Amino acid sequence: MPWCEECAKYWTPNSMNEDGTCPKCDGEVEEVENESESAPWHFKLMVGALVVYLGYRFVQMFS
Ligand SMILES: [Zn+2]
């Protein structure tokens, strides 16, 4: 997640300047991993897809 130390604010990639700087102070923006989000949606999606895939392969083994 893009984090500006100058403004002490998180930015979404869409709201940032085109060159990847802060839209408010034009300063450098750091990419920060938010570790409090233990299970982001794309991780859940990946696990779900894996379960579906393995289930499909399992059914295929017996057909
Ligand atoms: Zn800023």
N, CA, C, O and the ligand as a Tripos MOL2 file, in Angstrom:
@<TRIPOS>MOLECULE
protein
  253   251    64     0     0
PROTEIN
NO_CHARGES

@<TRIPOS>ATOM
      1 N           0.8520   -1.2000    0.0000 N.3       1 MET1
      2 CA          0.0000    0.0000    0.0000 C.3       1 MET1
      3 C           0.8840    1.2460    0.0000 C.2       1 MET1
      4 O           1.8160    1.3380    0.7990 O.2       1 MET1
      5 N           0.6080    2.1970   -0.8780 N.am      2 PRO2
      6 CA          1.4330    3.4080   -0.9400 C.3       2 PRO2
      7 C           1.2280    4.2950    0.2840 C.2       2 PRO2
      8 O           0.1010    4.6590    0.6210 O.2       2 PRO2
      9 N           2.3220    4.6310    0.9370 N.am      3 TRP3
     10 CA          2.2670    5.4110    2.1740 C.3       3 TRP3
     11 C           3.1500    6.6290    2.0450 C.2       3 TRP3
     12 O           4.3290    6.5050    1.7110 O.2       3 TRP3
     13 N           2.5910    7.8310    2.3090 N.am      4 CYS4
     14 CA          3.3830    9.0610    2.2920 C.3       4 CYS4
     15 C           3.7120    9.4530    3.7170 C.2       4 CYS4
     16 O           2.8210    9.6840    4.5340 O.2       4 CYS4
     17 N           5.0150    9.5270    4.0090 N.am      5 GLU5
     18 CA          5.4480    9.8710    5.3650 C.3       5 GLU5
     19 C           5.1940   11.3440    5.6440 C.2       5 GLU5
     20 O           4.8700   11.7240    6.7700 O.2       5 GLU5
     21 N           5.3410   12.1630    4.6260 N.am      6 GLU6
     22 CA          5.1550   13.6110    4.7540 C.3       6 GLU6
     23 C           3.7280   13.9420    5.2080 C.2       6 GLU6
     24 O           3.5280   14.7640    6.1030 O.2       6 GLU6
     25 N           2.7500   13.3000    4.5880 N.am      7 CYS7
     26 CA          1.3400   13.5710    4.8870 C.3       7 CYS7
     27 C           0.7920   12.5920    5.9150 C.2       7 CYS7
     28 O          -0.3250   12.7680    6.4010 O.2       7 CYS7
     29 N           1.5740   11.5520    6.2570 N.am      8 ALA8
     30 CA          1.1260   10.4860    7.1540 C.3       8 ALA8
     31 C          -0.2030    9.9290    6.6630 C.2       8 ALA8
     32 O          -1.1780    9.8440    7.4100 O.2       8 ALA8
     33 N          -0.2160    9.5520    5.3920 N.am      9 LYS9
     34 CA         -1.4660    9.1270    4.7730 C.3       9 LYS9
     35 C          -1.2250    7.9960    3.7660 C.2       9 LYS9
     36 O          -0.2180    7.9730    3.0570 O.2       9 LYS9
     37 N          -2.1640    7.0760    3.7270 N.am     10 TYR10
     38 CA         -2.1310    6.0270    2.7090 C.3      10 TYR10
     39 C          -2.8170    6.5270    1.4430 C.2      10 TYR10
     40 O          -3.8100    7.2520    1.5110 O.2      10 TYR10
     41 N          -2.2890    6.1420    0.3040 N.am     11 TRP11
     42 CA         -2.9090    6.5000   -0.9770 C.3      11 TRP11
     43 C          -3.2380    5.2270   -1.7480 C.2      11 TRP11
     44 O          -2.5410    4.2180   -1.6420 O.2      11 TRP11
     45 N          -4.3020    5.2980   -2.5170 N.am     12 THR12
     46 CA         -4.5560    4.2020   -3.4480 C.3      12 THR12
     47 C          -3.7240    4.4800   -4.6990 C.2      12 THR12
     48 O          -3.4740    5.6410   -5.0240 O.2      12 THR12
     49 N          -3.2890    3.4310   -5.4060 N.am     13 PRO13
     50 CA         -2.4850    3.6530   -6.6230 C.3      13 PRO13
     51 C          -3.1800    4.5860   -7.6100 C.2      13 PRO13
     52 O          -2.5080    5.3200   -8.3350 O.2      13 PRO13
     53 N          -4.5070    4.5720   -7.6540 N.am     14 ASN14
     54 CA         -5.2640    5.4000   -8.6000 C.3      14 ASN14
     55 C          -5.2150    6.8810   -8.2530 C.2      14 ASN14
     56 O          -5.2900    7.7270   -9.1450 O.2      14 ASN14
     57 N          -5.0890    7.2100   -6.9560 N.am     15 SER15
     58 CA         -5.1520    8.6040   -6.5480 C.3      15 SER15
     59 C          -3.7830    9.2660   -6.5700 C.2      15 SER15
     60 O          -3.6720   10.4660   -6.3170 O.2      15 SER15
     61 N          -2.7300    8.4930   -6.8710 N.am     16 MET16
     62 CA         -1.3880    9.0540   -6.8840 C.3      16 MET16
     63 C          -1.0980    9.7510   -8.2070 C.2      16 MET16
     64 O          -1.7980    9.5430   -9.1980 O.2      16 MET16
     65 N          -0.0480   10.5860   -8.2100 N.am     17 ASN17
     66 CA          0.3930   11.2160   -9.4450 C.3      17 ASN17
     67 C           0.8720   10.1500  -10.4320 C.2      17 ASN17
     68 O           1.1940    9.0240  -10.0530 O.2      17 ASN17
     69 N           0.9090   10.5380  -11.7080 N.am     18 GLU18
     70 CA          1.2780    9.5730  -12.7450 C.3      18 GLU18
     71 C           2.6960    9.0600  -12.5850 C.2      18 GLU18
     72 O           2.9960    7.9350  -12.9840 O.2      18 GLU18
     73 N           3.5820    9.8780  -11.9990 N.am     19 ASP19
     74 CA          4.9670    9.4320  -11.8020 C.3      19 ASP19
     75 C           5.1450    8.7080  -10.4730 C.2      19 ASP19
     76 O           6.2710    8.4080  -10.0770 O.2      19 ASP19
     77 N           4.0310    8.4220   -9.7770 N.am     20 GLY20
     78 CA          4.0980    7.6250   -8.5550 C.3      20 GLY20
     79 C           4.4330    8.4180   -7.3090 C.2      20 GLY20
     80 O           4.8200    7.8440   -6.2910 O.2      20 GLY20
     81 N           4.2850    9.7480   -7.3810 N.am     21 THR21
     82 CA          4.5420   10.5620   -6.1960 C.3      21 THR21
     83 C           3.2260   10.9420   -5.5300 C.2      21 THR21
     84 O           2.1470   10.7050   -6.0730 O.2      21 THR21
     85 N           3.3340   11.5410   -4.3330 N.am     22 CYS22
     86 CA          2.1510   11.8890   -3.5430 C.3      22 CYS22
     87 C           1.3460   13.0000   -4.2300 C.2      22 CYS22
     88 O           1.9320   14.0000   -4.6460 O.2      22 CYS22
     89 N           0.0260   12.8540   -4.3590 N.am     23 PRO23
     90 CA         -0.7940   13.8760   -5.0120 C.3      23 PRO23
     91 C          -0.9310   15.1510   -4.1840 C.2      23 PRO23
     92 O          -1.3330   16.1860   -4.7140 O.2      23 PRO23
     93 N          -0.6060   15.0920   -2.9060 N.am     24 LYS24
     94 CA         -0.7740   16.2520   -2.0280 C.3      24 LYS24
     95 C           0.5150   17.0640   -1.8950 C.2      24 LYS24
     96 O           0.4970   18.2900   -2.0140 O.2      24 LYS24
     97 N           1.6300   16.3760   -1.6490 N.am     25 CYS25
     98 CA          2.8800   17.0970   -1.3950 C.3      25 CYS25
     99 C           3.9350   16.8240   -2.4670 C.2      25 CYS25
    100 O           5.0420   17.3560   -2.3840 O.2      25 CYS25
    101 N           3.6120   16.0070   -3.4710 N.am     26 ASP26
    102 CA          4.5380   15.6480   -4.5550 C.3      26 ASP26
    103 C           5.7910   14.9540   -4.0390 C.2      26 ASP26
    104 O           6.8080   14.8930   -4.7300 O.2      26 ASP26
    105 N           5.7090   14.4320   -2.8200 N.am     27 GLY27
    106 CA          6.8640   13.7510   -2.2340 C.3      27 GLY27
    107 C           6.9000   12.2870   -2.6000 C.2      27 GLY27
    108 O           6.0200   11.7600   -3.2800 O.2      27 GLY27
    109 N           7.9610   11.6450   -2.1190 N.am     28 GLU28
    110 CA          8.1440   10.2230   -2.3780 C.3      28 GLU28
    111 C           7.1270    9.4000   -1.5940 C.2      28 GLU28
    112 O           6.8410    9.6900   -0.4320 O.2      28 GLU28
    113 N           6.5920    8.3840   -2.2350 N.am     29 VAL29
    114 CA          5.6080    7.5070   -1.6000 C.3      29 VAL29
    115 C           6.2110    6.1090   -1.4660 C.2      29 VAL29
    116 O           6.7460    5.5450   -2.4200 O.2      29 VAL29
    117 N           6.1090    5.5760   -0.2670 N.am     30 GLU30
    118 CA          6.6710    4.2420   -0.0200 C.3      30 GLU30
    119 C           5.6080    3.1780   -0.1470 C.2      30 GLU30
    120 O           4.4420    3.3850    0.1900 O.2      30 GLU30
    121 N           6.0420    2.0260   -0.6470 N.am     31 GLU31
    122 CA          5.1390    0.8790   -0.7140 C.3      31 GLU31
    123 C           5.2220    0.1310    0.6130 C.2      31 GLU31
    124 O           6.2800   -0.3790    0.9800 O.2      31 GLU31
    125 N           4.0950    0.0690    1.3320 N.am     32 VAL32
    126 CA          4.0860   -0.5490    2.6520 C.3      32 VAL32
    127 C           3.1390   -1.7460    2.6490 C.2      32 VAL32
    128 O           1.9950   -1.6570    2.2030 O.2      32 VAL32
    129 N           3.6410   -2.8550    3.1540 N.am     33 GLU33
    130 CA          2.7840   -4.0380    3.2950 C.3      33 GLU33
    131 C           1.9910   -3.9150    4.5850 C.2      33 GLU33
    132 O           2.5570   -3.6880    5.6550 O.2      33 GLU33
    133 N           0.6940   -4.0630    4.4780 N.am     34 ASN34
    134 CA         -0.1620   -3.9940    5.6590 C.3      34 ASN34
    135 C          -0.3400   -5.3960    6.2350 C.2      34 ASN34
    136 O          -1.1110   -6.2050    5.7190 O.2      34 ASN34
    137 N           0.3880   -5.6620    7.3130 N.am     35 GLU35
    138 CA          0.3860   -7.0190    7.8520 C.3      35 GLU35
    139 C          -0.8160   -7.3020    8.7380 C.2      35 GLU35
    140 O          -1.0430   -8.4480    9.1260 O.2      35 GLU35
    141 N          -1.5870   -6.2720    9.0620 N.am     36 SER36
    142 CA         -2.7740   -6.5100    9.8830 C.3      36 SER36
    143 C          -3.8650   -7.2020    9.0640 C.2      36 SER36
    144 O          -4.7520   -7.8520    9.6170 O.2      36 SER36
    145 N          -3.7870   -7.0550    7.7510 N.am     37 GLU37
    146 CA         -4.7030   -7.7980    6.8870 C.3      37 GLU37
    147 C          -4.1560   -9.2020    6.7120 C.2      37 GLU37
    148 O          -3.3410   -9.4540    5.8240 O.2      37 GLU37
    149 N          -4.6060  -10.1140    7.5610 N.am     38 SER38
    150 CA         -4.0220  -11.4520    7.5590 C.3      38 SER38
    151 C          -4.4360  -12.2350    6.3230 C.2      38 SER38
    152 O          -3.6480  -13.0230    5.8010 O.2      38 SER38
    153 N          -5.6540  -12.0320    5.8500 N.am     39 ALA39
    154 CA         -6.1230  -12.7810    4.6850 C.3      39 ALA39
    155 C          -6.7820  -11.8340    3.6900 C.2      39 ALA39
    156 O          -7.9990  -11.6500    3.7280 O.2      39 ALA39
    157 N          -5.9930  -11.2280    2.7970 N.am     40 PRO40
    158 CA         -6.5630  -10.3440    1.7770 C.3      40 PRO40
    159 C          -7.4370  -11.1220    0.7990 C.2      40 PRO40
    160 O          -7.3130  -12.3400    0.6680 O.2      40 PRO40
    161 N          -8.3220  -10.4010    0.1170 N.am     41 TRP41
    162 CA         -9.3190  -11.0750   -0.7220 C.3      41 TRP41
    163 C          -8.6750  -11.9040   -1.8140 C.2      41 TRP41
    164 O          -9.1960  -12.9640   -2.1590 O.2      41 TRP41
    165 N          -7.5430  -11.4520   -2.3800 N.am     42 HIS42
    166 CA         -6.9470  -12.2080   -3.4830 C.3      42 HIS42
    167 C          -6.3290  -13.5150   -2.9800 C.2      42 HIS42
    168 O          -6.2110  -14.4870   -3.7260 O.2      42 HIS42
    169 N          -5.9330  -13.5210   -1.6880 N.am     43 PHE43
    170 CA         -5.4230  -14.7670   -1.1180 C.3      43 PHE43
    171 C          -6.5600  -15.7760   -0.9630 C.2      43 PHE43
    172 O          -6.4070  -16.9540   -1.2860 O.2      43 PHE43
    173 N          -7.7030  -15.2980   -0.4630 N.am     44 LYS44
    174 CA         -8.8790  -16.1640   -0.3240 C.3      44 LYS44
    175 C          -9.3170  -16.6920   -1.6860 C.2      44 LYS44
    176 O          -9.6900  -17.8580   -1.8190 O.2      44 LYS44
    177 N          -9.2700  -15.8270   -2.6920 N.am     45 LEU45
    178 CA         -9.6530  -16.2260   -4.0540 C.3      45 LEU45
    179 C          -8.7240  -17.3060   -4.5800 C.2      45 LEU45
    180 O          -9.1670  -18.2590   -5.2210 O.2      45 LEU45
    181 N          -7.4220  -17.1520   -4.3050 N.am     46 MET46
    182 CA         -6.4360  -18.1160   -4.7610 C.3      46 MET46
    183 C          -6.6560  -19.4700   -4.0910 C.2      46 MET46
    184 O          -6.5920  -20.5110   -4.7440 O.2      46 MET46
    185 N          -6.9160  -19.4490   -2.7820 N.am     47 VAL47
    186 CA         -7.1660  -20.6910   -2.0470 C.3      47 VAL47
    187 C          -8.4420  -21.3510   -2.5690 C.2      47 VAL47
    188 O          -8.4930  -22.5690   -2.7420 O.2      47 VAL47
    189 N          -9.4700  -20.5390   -2.8170 N.am     48 GLY48
    190 CA        -10.7200  -21.0730   -3.3450 C.3      48 GLY48
    191 C         -10.5270  -21.7240   -4.7000 C.2      48 GLY48
    192 O         -11.0680  -22.7980   -4.9610 O.2      48 GLY48
    193 N          -9.7570  -21.0760   -5.5660 N.am     49 ALA49
    194 CA         -9.4870  -21.6130   -6.9000 C.3      49 ALA49
    195 C          -8.7030  -22.9170   -6.8030 C.2      49 ALA49
    196 O          -8.9380  -23.8480   -7.5740 O.2      49 ALA49
    197 N          -7.7620  -22.9820   -5.8460 N.am     50 LEU50
    198 CA         -6.9540  -24.1860   -5.6480 C.3      50 LEU50
    199 C          -7.8360  -25.3520   -5.1900 C.2      50 LEU50
    200 O          -7.6780  -26.4800   -5.6570 O.2      50 LEU50
    201 N          -8.7590  -25.0670   -4.2780 N.am     51 VAL51
    202 CA         -9.6660  -26.1020   -3.7770 C.3      51 VAL51
    203 C         -10.5360  -26.6310   -4.9100 C.2      51 VAL51
    204 O         -10.7250  -27.8410   -5.0340 O.2      51 VAL51
    205 N         -11.0670  -25.7340   -5.7350 N.am     52 VAL52
    206 CA        -11.8940  -26.1360   -6.8750 C.3      52 VAL52
    207 C         -11.0720  -26.9800   -7.8500 C.2      52 VAL52
    208 O         -11.5430  -28.0040   -8.3440 O.2      52 VAL52
    209 N          -9.8390  -26.5400   -8.1210 N.am     53 TYR53
    210 CA         -8.9620  -27.2530   -9.0540 C.3      53 TYR53
    211 C          -8.6260  -28.6550   -8.5450 C.2      53 TYR53
    212 O          -8.6930  -29.6260   -9.2990 O.2      53 TYR53
    213 N          -8.2640  -28.7560   -7.2590 N.am     54 LEU54
    214 CA         -7.9200  -30.0490   -6.6870 C.3      54 LEU54
    215 C          -9.1380  -30.9710   -6.6540 C.2      54 LEU54
    216 O          -9.0140  -32.1730   -6.8890 O.2      54 LEU54
    217 N         -10.3140  -30.4110   -6.3610 N.am     55 GLY55
    218 CA        -11.5380  -31.1980   -6.3740 C.3      55 GLY55
    219 C         -11.8220  -31.7290   -7.7620 C.2      55 GLY55
    220 O         -12.2530  -32.8720   -7.9200 O.2      55 GLY55
    221 N         -11.5830  -30.9020   -8.7710 N.am     56 TYR56
    222 CA        -11.7850  -31.2900  -10.1610 C.3      56 TYR56
    223 C         -10.8420  -32.4260  -10.5470 C.2      56 TYR56
    224 O         -11.2460  -33.3970  -11.1880 O.2      56 TYR56
    225 N          -9.5730  -32.2860  -10.1440 N.am     57 ARG57
    226 CA         -8.5770  -33.3280  -10.4340 C.3      57 ARG57
    227 C          -8.9290  -34.6310   -9.7150 C.2      57 ARG57
    228 O          -8.7340  -35.7170  -10.2600 O.2      57 ARG57
    229 N          -9.4430  -34.5190   -8.5000 N.am     58 PHE58
    230 CA         -9.8180  -35.6740   -7.7030 C.3      58 PHE58
    231 C         -10.9500  -36.4570   -8.3810 C.2      58 PHE58
    232 O         -10.9100  -37.6840   -8.4650 O.2      58 PHE58
    233 N         -11.9510  -35.7230   -8.8590 N.am     59 VAL59
    234 CA        -13.0810  -36.3500   -9.5630 C.3      59 VAL59
    235 C         -12.5880  -37.0140  -10.8490 C.2      59 VAL59
    236 O         -13.0360  -38.1050  -11.2030 O.2      59 VAL59
    237 N         -11.6570  -36.3430  -11.5510 N.am     60 GLN60
    238 CA        -11.1080  -36.8660  -12.8060 C.3      60 GLN60
    239 C         -10.3900  -38.1950  -12.6000 C.2      60 GLN60
    240 O         -10.4090  -39.0500  -13.4850 O.2      60 GLN60
    241 N          -9.7660  -38.3780  -11.4570 N.am     61 MET61
    242 CA         -9.0170  -39.6030  -11.1780 C.3      61 MET61
    243 C          -9.9030  -40.8400  -11.1750 C.2      61 MET61
    244 O          -9.4570  -41.9430  -11.4950 O.2      61 MET61
    245 N         -11.1670  -40.6370  -10.8080 N.am     62 PHE62
    246 CA        -12.0900  -41.7670  -10.6800 C.3      62 PHE62
    247 C         -13.0620  -41.8790  -11.8440 C.2      62 PHE62
    248 O         -13.9820  -42.6970  -11.8140 O.2      62 PHE62
    249 N         -12.8610  -41.0650  -12.8610 N.am     63 SER63
    250 CA        -13.7930  -41.1440  -13.9820 C.3      63 SER63
    251 C         -13.0960  -41.6970  -15.2340 C.2      63 SER63
    252 O         -13.7280  -41.8350  -16.2820 O.2      63 SER63
    253 ZN          2.3950   13.5340    0.7440 Zn       64 ZN64
@<TRIPOS>BOND
     1     1     2 1
     2     2     3 1
     3     3     4 2
     4     3     5 am
     5     5     6 1
     6     6     7 1
     7     7     8 2
     8     7     9 am
     9     9    10 1
    10    10    11 1
    11    11    12 2
    12    11    13 am
    13    13    14 1
    14    14    15 1
    15    15    16 2
    16    15    17 am
    17    17    18 1
    18    18    19 1
    19    19    20 2
    20    19    21 am
    21    21    22 1
    22    22    23 1
    23    23    24 2
    24    23    25 am
    25    25    26 1
    26    26    27 1
    27    27    28 2
    28    27    29 am
    29    29    30 1
    30    30    31 1
    31    31    32 2
    32    31    33 am
    33    33    34 1
    34    34    35 1
    35    35    36 2
    36    35    37 am
    37    37    38 1
    38    38    39 1
    39    39    40 2
    40    39    41 am
    41    41    42 1
    42    42    43 1
    43    43    44 2
    44    43    45 am
    45    45    46 1
    46    46    47 1
    47    47    48 2
    48    47    49 am
    49    49    50 1
    50    50    51 1
    51    51    52 2
    52    51    53 am
    53    53    54 1
    54    54    55 1
    55    55    56 2
    56    55    57 am
    57    57    58 1
    58    58    59 1
    59    59    60 2
    60    59    61 am
    61    61    62 1
    62    62    63 1
    63    63    64 2
    64    63    65 am
    65    65    66 1
    66    66    67 1
    67    67    68 2
    68    67    69 am
    69    69    70 1
    70    70    71 1
    71    71    72 2
    72    71    73 am
    73    73    74 1
    74    74    75 1
    75    75    76 2
    76    75    77 am
    77    77    78 1
    78    78    79 1
    79    79    80 2
    80    79    81 am
    81    81    82 1
    82    82    83 1
    83    83    84 2
    84    83    85 am
    85    85    86 1
    86    86    87 1
    87    87    88 2
    88    87    89 am
    89    89    90 1
    90    90    91 1
    91    91    92 2
    92    91    93 am
    93    93    94 1
    94    94    95 1
    95    95    96 2
    96    95    97 am
    97    97    98 1
    98    98    99 1
    99    99   100 2
   100    99   101 am
   101   101   102 1
   102   102   103 1
   103   103   104 2
   104   103   105 am
   105   105   106 1
   106   106   107 1
   107   107   108 2
   108   107   109 am
   109   109   110 1
   110   110   111 1
   111   111   112 2
   112   111   113 am
   113   113   114 1
   114   114   115 1
   115   115   116 2
   116   115   117 am
   117   117   118 1
   118   118   119 1
   119   119   120 2
   120   119   121 am
   121   121   122 1
   122   122   123 1
   123   123   124 2
   124   123   125 am
   125   125   126 1
   126   126   127 1
   127   127   128 2
   128   127   129 am
   129   129   130 1
   130   130   131 1
   131   131   132 2
   132   131   133 am
   133   133   134 1
   134   134   135 1
   135   135   136 2
   136   135   137 am
   137   137   138 1
   138   138   139 1
   139   139   140 2
   140   139   141 am
   141   141   142 1
   142   142   143 1
   143   143   144 2
   144   143   145 am
   145   145   146 1
   146   146   147 1
   147   147   148 2
   148   147   149 am
   149   149   150 1
   150   150   151 1
   151   151   152 2
   152   151   153 am
   153   153   154 1
   154   154   155 1
   155   155   156 2
   156   155   157 am
   157   157   158 1
   158   158   159 1
   159   159   160 2
   160   159   161 am
   161   161   162 1
   162   162   163 1
   163   163   164 2
   164   163   165 am
   165   165   166 1
   166   166   167 1
   167   167   168 2
   168   167   169 am
   169   169   170 1
   170   170   171 1
   171   171   172 2
   172   171   173 am
   173   173   174 1
   174   174   175 1
   175   175   176 2
   176   175   177 am
   177   177   178 1
   178   178   179 1
   179   179   180 2
   180   179   181 am
   181   181   182 1
   182   182   183 1
   183   183   184 2
   184   183   185 am
   185   185   186 1
   186   186   187 1
   187   187   188 2
   188   187   189 am
   189   189   190 1
   190   190   191 1
   191   191   192 2
   192   191   193 am
   193   193   194 1
   194   194   195 1
   195   195   196 2
   196   195   197 am
   197   197   198 1
   198   198   199 1
   199   199   200 2
   200   199   201 am
   201   201   202 1
   202   202   203 1
   203   203   204 2
   204   203   205 am
   205   205   206 1
   206   206   207 1
   207   207   208 2
   208   207   209 am
   209   209   210 1
   210   210   211 1
   211   211   212 2
   212   211   213 am
   213   213   214 1
   214   214   215 1
   215   215   216 2
   216   215   217 am
   217   217   218 1
   218   218   219 1
   219   219   220 2
   220   219   221 am
   221   221   222 1
   222   222   223 1
   223   223   224 2
   224   223   225 am
   225   225   226 1
   226   226   227 1
   227   227   228 2
   228   227   229 am
   229   229   230 1
   230   230   231 1
   231   231   232 2
   232   231   233 am
   233   233   234 1
   234   234   235 1
   235   235   236 2
   236   235   237 am
   237   237   238 1
   238   238   239 1
   239   239   240 2
   240   239   241 am
   241   241   242 1
   242   242   243 1
   243   243   244 2
   244   243   245 am
   245   245   246 1
   246   246   247 1
   247   247   248 2
   248   247   249 am
   249   249   250 1
   250   250   251 1
   251   251   252 2
@<TRIPOS>SUBSTRUCTURE
     1 MET1         2 RESIDUE 1 A MET
     2 PRO2         6 RESIDUE 1 A PRO
     3 TRP3        10 RESIDUE 1 A TRP
     4 CYS4        14 RESIDUE 1 A CYS
     5 GLU5        18 RESIDUE 1 A GLU
     6 GLU6        22 RESIDUE 1 A GLU
     7 CYS7        26 RESIDUE 1 A CYS
     8 ALA8        30 RESIDUE 1 A ALA
     9 LYS9        34 RESIDUE 1 A LYS
    10 TYR10       38 RESIDUE 1 A TYR
    11 TRP11       42 RESIDUE 1 A TRP
    12 THR12       46 RESIDUE 1 A THR
    13 PRO13       50 RESIDUE 1 A PRO
    14 ASN14       54 RESIDUE 1 A ASN
    15 SER15       58 RESIDUE 1 A SER
    16 MET16       62 RESIDUE 1 A MET
    17 ASN17       66 RESIDUE 1 A ASN
    18 GLU18       70 RESIDUE 1 A GLU
    19 ASP19       74 RESIDUE 1 A ASP
    20 GLY20       78 RESIDUE 1 A GLY
    21 THR21       82 RESIDUE 1 A THR
    22 CYS22       86 RESIDUE 1 A CYS
    23 PRO23       90 RESIDUE 1 A PRO
    24 LYS24       94 RESIDUE 1 A LYS
    25 CYS25       98 RESIDUE 1 A CYS
    26 ASP26      102 RESIDUE 1 A ASP
    27 GLY27      106 RESIDUE 1 A GLY
    28 GLU28      110 RESIDUE 1 A GLU
    29 VAL29      114 RESIDUE 1 A VAL
    30 GLU30      118 RESIDUE 1 A GLU
    31 GLU31      122 RESIDUE 1 A GLU
    32 VAL32      126 RESIDUE 1 A VAL
    33 GLU33      130 RESIDUE 1 A GLU
    34 ASN34      134 RESIDUE 1 A ASN
    35 GLU35      138 RESIDUE 1 A GLU
    36 SER36      142 RESIDUE 1 A SER
    37 GLU37      146 RESIDUE 1 A GLU
    38 SER38      150 RESIDUE 1 A SER
    39 ALA39      154 RESIDUE 1 A ALA
    40 PRO40      158 RESIDUE 1 A PRO
    41 TRP41      162 RESIDUE 1 A TRP
    42 HIS42      166 RESIDUE 1 A HIS
    43 PHE43      170 RESIDUE 1 A PHE
    44 LYS44      174 RESIDUE 1 A LYS
    45 LEU45      178 RESIDUE 1 A LEU
    46 MET46      182 RESIDUE 1 A MET
    47 VAL47      186 RESIDUE 1 A VAL
    48 GLY48      190 RESIDUE 1 A GLY
    49 ALA49      194 RESIDUE 1 A ALA
    50 LEU50      198 RESIDUE 1 A LEU
    51 VAL51      202 RESIDUE 1 A VAL
    52 VAL52      206 RESIDUE 1 A VAL
    53 TYR53      210 RESIDUE 1 A TYR
    54 LEU54      214 RESIDUE 1 A LEU
    55 GLY55      218 RESIDUE 1 A GLY
    56 TYR56      222 RESIDUE 1 A TYR
    57 ARG57      226 RESIDUE 1 A ARG
    58 PHE58      230 RESIDUE 1 A PHE
    59 VAL59      234 RESIDUE 1 A VAL
    60 GLN60      238 RESIDUE 1 A GLN
    61 MET61      242 RESIDUE 1 A MET
    62 PHE62      246 RESIDUE 1 A PHE
    63 SER63      250 RESIDUE 1 A SER
    64 ZN64       253 GROUP 0 **** ****
